[in-house]
Amino acid sequence: MAFWAQTAFLLVTTITSVVRGTVEKQLSPECREFLYMGTPPSGLEHHSLQFICQRYNKKPRYVTLYDTVDHIPVYSAYTFKRSDGEKCVDVPWMYEPQLSTSSDTGEMQPFPRGYMHMNFEDAQAVLDDYANAVFYERGALNPDQHQADPDDKASTYTLTNIVPLVPEFSDDAWNKQEHIIRKRLNNYCHGTAYVVTGITTSGKMIRRENINRVAVPTYMWSAYCCVNYDHNAPYDERYKFPSFAHYGLNEKENNQVLEISIQKLEDFLKKSTFVDKNFQIFVDDCIPPSSSIAH
């Protein structure tokens, strides 16, 4: 069964307490607010993919499409918040109870002590998966430097938002690009900036106890959409609105990040991952319906 279908209109069922569950087959209206025009990327369908409305401290914070077989997020979609980029939270790593168990909480939770993680490690990554992964570190798809509120920052520290990255790529090329995007959106995006950050894989896995546990991304990619931007910005920034994208190779060497148009990123992903030919990150590639002028 496909976990989403993009149609000409959104069919929303009656909102009950069940719909408010964190793991959702049909995203609830409050979680669609993190998506441009309330619509997730199209052209990604697989039985192992599940939407997570990432909730922390009684509020939804962003949306993740999670792969319960590879134990990593395929993408996280969030709204950018203007910030100075400083890390100002210290929270324990968290997991998503409802991916694996019948839970009365709709929120991410700190990992329990002891061996309780064995109750839910079938469907998601656990701390033990990263404990001996000496060649990788935990990299966030929704990074804390793109959030401002302490609770929004804290919500990024869940393993359902984390993929294994090579330190030389994560700490250097990718972190620098996150900083570049943060400054660009801080300075030139006047309205809401919608961001989708995701991965591609090629079958390489982190193993634990001789079992394939966590897929290692081959590429990281990200795209933003900001239709209300500063039209007087310098040209070298202005042409990267209302949308632009980038991707990079998750390797120790040859790991530079390339900035490209959304359309070129979509073409690249159609060739290098399991998206279908209708794959589209933002509705109409973030060209507003009332606009016929290319910027």
Salt bridges, closest charged atoms under 4 A:
GLU24 OE2 - ARG55 NH2 3.75
GLU30 OE2 - ARG20 NH1 3.21
GLU30 OE2 - ARG55 NH2 2.88
GLU121 OE1 - HIS117 NE2 3.91
GLU121 OE1 - ARG208 NH2 2.69
ASP128 OD2 - HIS117 NE2 3.44
ASP129 OD1 - ARG208 NE 2.68
ASP129 OD1 - ARG213 NE 2.80
ASP151 OD2 - ARG61 NH2 3.67
ASP152 OD1 - ARG61 NH1 2.95
ASP172 OD1 - LYS176 NZ 2.97
GLU237 OE1 - ARG184 NE 2.75
GLU259 OE1 - ARG184 NH1 2.87
GLU259 OE2 - LYS240 NZ 3.45
